């Protein structure tokens, strides 16, 4: 391979020397030399296709073959040599090449004193470039044992784990990681950094919380080539557990992009290159509504009447998640008292000692559940009601969590969702009903609706009073001429 290499990788080169079309005589004292730069070392030299003596320099940068003569009728000289990428490479290492030089003379030797051999012939060539790999990064978000949704959906107050994996080839580079999130969306709970062998970093790997998220400077990290280790790359693993907080920035359906950025040193002096990855989370939230209703008549009631109400909880059309630890509380007013309350299977119910409240608790309400009747309560109207008594209804509210438990979280990271007050339709009290009629008269010779002068008339006033407490005042007005 010639691309995306790292320390310890092997590159095999082939050098070839041949007579050109213009050559007309044999060449003598042929020397073929190959050279590798600062980021490679010669490992071995092949013997070549002719009788030659390969020799490697003490610094492992040069390989030499010598042979003589090289006749016109001889085929090309071909030799392979192997070089290894050294541990001093970094991601931005300039293109790595190998060069070759061939020198020769036109005579076998300068056998006569003063007889000059002349300038040797020289030919040069260079290999194609070899490039070095750069670090790569993978960002993912994982559910935790307490998770209640399927990613990328995440509920308010839900805890998840963010995992950044940096794949470091065998080289040396500076490593800086940043995690960016929108303000008032996520609170970071715990951070762990693990380096796989044989990575070594000069920084303290301290995690600094900044306005935009987290900043982690690892210093210079080295993944050296170790001959006994077959691994090509090693990893830097950053694990961050976090919770979605309840704020105006985390409304139901809102997207929370989590952005991880890796910066690495791409040369000396330092030239930083970056890689970024985004994981889009979507907030899902339970949205509940409640209703308090009765099928009984709510008009023309009186003291002592019993009225039964059903309490129903539903997910609204905007609801996207289960609701947990649901608490429903109903209240009755001054002229009402709770006689009894019942609950649907799986629901706990308790009537308050003052007979004014009922508390229902439900562990979970699945988002797919249709309208759920929590239970019912029976209310007694007091005999002290009076006509036009106000406030004769049952009111209530509901609160719930988006997760089953908030153990281990700060209270301000795990509040309850609440639904505004709900109430039943009002109950009206019967009004007194009165009737007034002629019940007798002294002159029976004329009709009941006719009276004569001097005649006496008896009138009867009847008032029907419901079961209420009231003040009653009756009065009769006679027309002129009647006493």
Buried (B, 14 or more C-beta within 10 A) or exposed (E): EEEEBBBBBEBEBEBBBBBEEEEEEBBBBBBBBBBBBEBBBBBBBBEBBBEBEBEBEEEBBBBBBBBBBBEEEBEEBBBEBBBBBBBEBBBBBEEBBBBBBBBBBBBEEEEEEEEEBEEBEEEEEEBEEBBBBBBBBBBBBEBEEBBBBEBBBBBBBBBBBBBBBBBBBBBBBBBBBBBBBBEEBBBBBEBEBEBBEBBBBEBEBEBEEEEEBBBBBBEBBBBBBBEEEEBBBBBBBBBBBBBBBBEEBBEBEBEBEBBBBBBBBBBEEEEEBEBEBEBEBBBBBBBBBBBBEBEEEBEEBBBEBEBBBBBBBBBEEEBBBBBBBBBBBBBBBEBBBBBBBBBBEEBEBEBBEEBBBBBBBBEBBEEEEEEBEBBBBBBBBBEEBEBEBEEBBBBBBBBBBBBBEBEEBEEEBBBBBEBEEBBBBEBBBBBEEEEEEEEEBEEEEEEEEEBEEEEEBEEEEEEEBBBBEBEEEEEEEEEEEEE
